[in-house]
């Protein structure tokens, strides 16, 4: 029916009790019918992991009142799979939104992000998807300055549609004294973590390692990247796809005559 509300699946990687997903659920209620399937515990840095060696648990939750909600023992990608193939098997969602992540997912972080992996999983299934992340690592992040942009981007995707197999990676800077300057369409910055594994000892003297490091941006002079946008108080929007083929190398490999 023409007046049918869009069905929006909400998930995340910070867990079903995270403040970011509650904010996203409240905003999506202004746009359509909402269903929530989210991990029962934090799954940050899980990337596109799926559960294959352990049973998956799925339980109804009343955390969002009357909104149909489920907590899952698996990863963000598991949540999207279970939602589509088990919970919503009679109707595919019109949109999947993931987040709002507590921490940035710009540049190379998109590969490690559970937030974006949920969105990419939806893209694999042919469902339009958006991952939302906030570059704020404080204990009580403030998402309020991003509300308008979240609604604008979501409504535009539902109205215009997206190319099949793609998802949007949306990042917001932390709230400052100035309002957000706008929305910028960007490319993923060439940046990475220069990692260090600190060697430590537990109370029993056994050795273990703790991952640390420094974030390095190699695109410091480029103004078309997500890192530049967020650093300059813009919302960044990067279109992503799961096809990782390096098309520029195809002709080179053919010349090698392997």
N, C-alpha and C positions, 0 to 999 in steps of 0.2 A: 504494500500500500504506500501511496505517495507520502502520507503523513506519518509513516512509521518512524519512530525514533531510531537513530543508529545505535547498534549494539556495540559497546566499547568494553573490551577486556583490559583490565588494569593489572599490572604485575610490577615486580621490582627485584632488586637483589639485596636490599638491606633488611628484608624480612617484613612480614605482614604487620608488625607493630611499629615500624619506622614512621616518623612524622612526615616524611616526604610522600609516602604512598597515601596517607590520609589526606594530605593537601590535594594530591592528584585526583583522588576519588571524589572529593567535594567539588572540584572544578569540572570534572567530567559529567557530574550529575546535572550541570547546567546545559549540557549539550545532548546527552542521550541516555539510554538505559545502560547501567553499569553492572558488570560482574567482575569479581576480584578472585584471582588465583595467584598466590604469592608464597614464597618460601616461609617455612616456620622458624627459620633462623637466618642470620646474615650469611650471604653468599658472595660477598665482594671478591673480585679477582678470580672468579670461577671460569670466566670466559664462556666458551660454548660447550662446556662439559655437560654430559648427560649421564643419567644413572643406569648402569647396565649390570652391575654385580650385586646390587642390594635391592630389596623390595622398595617400591615407592608407596608412601603413606599419603592419604588425602582425606582431610577431615573438614566438615563444615565449620565455619566460624561465625560468631555473632558480633565480631569486633566492629563492623560497620552497620550495625542495626539491621534494617530490613533489606539491605543490599546483599544479594547472593554472594557469599564469600567462602573461599576455601583456602586452607593452609596445607602446603605440600612439603614433604620431607626432602624433596629433590632440589635441583638447580633451577635458575630462571628459565632455561630452555625447556626443562621438564615441565614447568608450570604451563607454558604455552602449548606444548604437545598434549598434556592431559586436558587442558581446557578445550582444545579443538576436537580431539578425537574421542574424549569420554564425556565431559560435562556438556559441551555444546554440539554434540554430534548431529543434532537435527537442524542446526543453524550456525553458520560461520559468523564470527564477529565482523563488523564493518571496519573496525580499527582496533589495533593493539597499541596501548601506551604503556611505557615502562618508566619507573622512577617515582618521584623525583629523587635521583640519586644524591646521596650525601657525599659530595666530592665531585671534582671535575672528571669528565671523560673526553677531553680534547686529545688531539694528535694520536700518538701510538696507544694511548690508554683504551681506545675503542677495541683493540684486539683482546685485551684482558678483561674488559668490562662485562660483568653479568647483566647489567642494565641493558647494554646494547645488544648483547647476545640474545636476550629475550625478543628484542625488536627484530633482529636478523632472523631468528627462528620463525617469526611471523611472516617475514618477507619470503622465506623459503616456501611457506605454505600459500603464498600468493595473497597475503593479507597486508594492507597498508599498515605501517607501524612507525612509531616515534619513540625515541629514547630521550628523556629529559634528565639533565644533571645540573647541579649547582656547585660552583667552586667554593664551597664553604665547609671547612672542617671543624668548626666550633661545635660545642656540645649541644647548643640550641640554635640551629640554623634558621634564618628568616627567609621564607620563600615568597613573601608577599609581593615584592617588587617584580616577580616573574609571572604573576597571575595573568595579567593582560596578554602577554606574549604567548603564554601557553594556550589560552583560549583562542587567540588569533590564528596561531599555527595549526591547532587541531581542527578548527572550523574550516580553514582553507583546504587542508588535506581531505576532509570529508566532502567538501563541495567540488574540488577540482580533481581529486583522485591522484594516484601516483603510478609511475611506471612499475609494472610487475617485477618483483624481485628486489625492490629497493626499500630502504628505511631511512629516516632522518635522525641524525645525531645532533641534538639541540643542547647547547651549554649556556648557562647563565653565570655571569660574575657574581660574587657575593654582594650583598646589599651595601651601598655606600650612601653618602649624604646626597649625591646627585641621582636623579632617575636614570634608568637605562636610556641610552641614546637612540636605540632602534634595533632592528634585526638585520644582520648581515649574512648573505649567502657566501659560504667560504669553502675552501679546500682544507683537507687535513694537513696540519703543519708537519714538517720534517723535524721531529723531536723524539727524544727517547730518554730512558732512565740510564744513567751511568751507575751500574749497580755495584754494591759492595756487600759481601757476606761477612758480617762480624762474627768472629769465633768467640764463643763464651763457654762457661762451665756452669752446670746446674749444681744444686746443693750437694749432690753426691759426687761431684768432680767429673761427671761425664760431659764430654764435649758436645756442643750443639751450635747451630749457625742461625743468625738473625739477619734477614734481608734489610738492607738500608741502601742509600745512594742519593744521587743528586739528579734533578731533572734538567736536561740540556736541550735548548731550542736552537736548531741550526738554521731556522728561518727568521732570525731576529729582524731582518730588514724588509721582510715581505709583509704587505698589508692585506693580502687576500686569504690569510689563514685563520683558522679558529682560534689559535693562540693569540694572535694580534687582536681579534675582535673582542675576546673576553678581557684581555688586558686593558683594553680601551673602553670598557663599560658598555659593550654591545652584547646582544644575544647572538651566538653563532649557530648557523644551520648548515650542516654538512650532509649531502646525500651519500648514502653508503650502499654497497651491494655485497652479496656473498660470493660472487664470481671473482676469485682471486687470480685469474689468469693474467700474466704479464704480457699483454698483447704486443708490446713493443719488442719482445724477445722472440716472437714466433718466427719471423723471417731469419733472424740470426741463427736460431737453432736449426732451421731447415738448411741454411748454408753450411752448417757443420757436417751435414750428411751422416748423422749418427747411425 
